[in-house]
Amino acid sequence: MSKITILGSASGVPVPGRAHACLVLETEEGSFLFDAGEGCAASLVRHGIDHDRIFHVFITHMHPDHVSGLPMLLQLMHLRSREIPLTVFLPAEAVEPTREYLGTLYLFPGRLSFELRLELIRPNPIYRDEAVVVSAFQNRHLMGYGSRIAEDHLDNQMQSYSLVVLASGKKLYYSGDVADARDIREVLSEPDVAVTECMHLPPEELMALLAEKEVPRVVLTHVPPQLENKDAYLLQLAEKYGVKDVLVAHDGLSLHL
């Protein structure tokens, strides 16, 4: 049986007691990390998760709260003398800039204690083995930057993804960050567990959508500051809309897939 652990549940705004976006899926064959926001390396250590069992990392988009913890994660692995290769899947626009950035941090990919493979997110599935399949679906989260990118003649491609993971005969939906309910509606299809952000759309709209899709188990993460310490409100809202099994994420929350 596979297990999900939320390692970071904050939104883009730092708050006490929460690291930024990161979750790990542990299977019998190995572990998969989804996003690597600030604090993910410390969270791995804090919650006793073995980095040597993490073989693949998937970054949904390049906002700092989803990727800024990656260098520290690599440093942790290097200083602990990891020898097992690590593959990091990134939006295509980010692969070469990330490679260059790691060099400026003296985390030279060819000089680490382990082989680091930076791979771009390709047409689905982006990853498959005998036990796990990961698919990525582009969403509109970054599209609001379009006019600025055009005006300044920038190379950014506004690539942001939601993920669907099949493991242990179960389906996990991970929203990443979205623009609005359309990004969830277009991908959310009969998951066993939906880990969805609750910052970029009104909670009432989110609950109505989850009820419509009859999602059997929901984890609300990417908790915005205005919803801090308002778990009771979110759970009452879920009950109002008929969403039966809802957890409000905190760092260290674990559940079986």
Secondary structure, DSSP 8 states (H G I E B T S, - for coil): --EEEEEE-B-SS--TT---SEEEEE-SS-EEEE---TTHHHHHHHTT--GGGEEEEE-----HHHHTTHHHHHHHHHHTT--S-EEEEE-GGGHHHHHHHHHHTT--GGGSSS-EEEEE--SS-SEE-SSEEEEEEE-STTGGGHHHHHHHT-------EEEEEEETTEEEEE--S-SSHHHHHTT--S-SEEEEE-SSS-HHHHHHHHHHTT-S-EEEESB-GGGTT-HHHHHHHHHHHT--SEEE--TT-EEE-
